[in-house]
């Protein structure tokens, strides 16, 4: 659900992927998930054609897409290998989305949250200064959906829509370029930190504070409220990763 929601938030969910894109995504998920490890050779063309039921031209195009994203390298005579993670285009929309389809990596989640803590408080402050009436209505509508959500999935969708609405209400083109990073960070952390419905109820007042500050055009209060909200997220994420470590 999270990967599909990521594409939906990016407004690309309705685009039918080509065969090459489908193969690219399947291979990409396997690489990001560690099923094909860094430095390992992927299957040759014939095996990939047989596995996915596609032509060699489709496989070659899929490989080209992954090469462009930094996940693969092609060497004549030695095959196609997975590149080191440090070489991956981690800000690429697909790479960010594929992380949502695999087991979360605590280190990567913490890094994504750090990015949120840098950008989202400023976005809230800018939204308080420049949001239009329609943009505030969008934030408010997402808030109501959060309050009325009975299922965890409905809450996750509403939470994502809330943060998207705040981000877009900042009306900053450069910040919008970071949208994918924030979506991936949000969806990755939500599915862990909000697994308990009681956490949803506890976080709603924090979202209400952000909304109220934006409605009041109080930039300082909006920034402070978003910082408080994200700090709560950080604490829940830290608790989760600590519990995971103890369980190993």
Secondary structure, DSSP 8 states (H G I E B T S, - for coil): -HHHHHHHHTT-TTS---HHHHHHHHHHHHHHTTSS-TT-B---HHHHHHHHT--HHHHHHHHHHHHHTTSEEEETTTEEEE--GGGS-TTSHHHHHHGGGS---HHHHHHHHHHHHHHHHHHHHHHHHH--HHHHHHHHHHHHHHHH--SHHHHHHHHHHHHHHHHHHT--HHHHTTHHHHHHHHHHHHHHHTSSHHHHHHHHHHHHHHHHHHHTT-HHHHHHHHHHHHHHHHHHHHHHHHHHHHH-
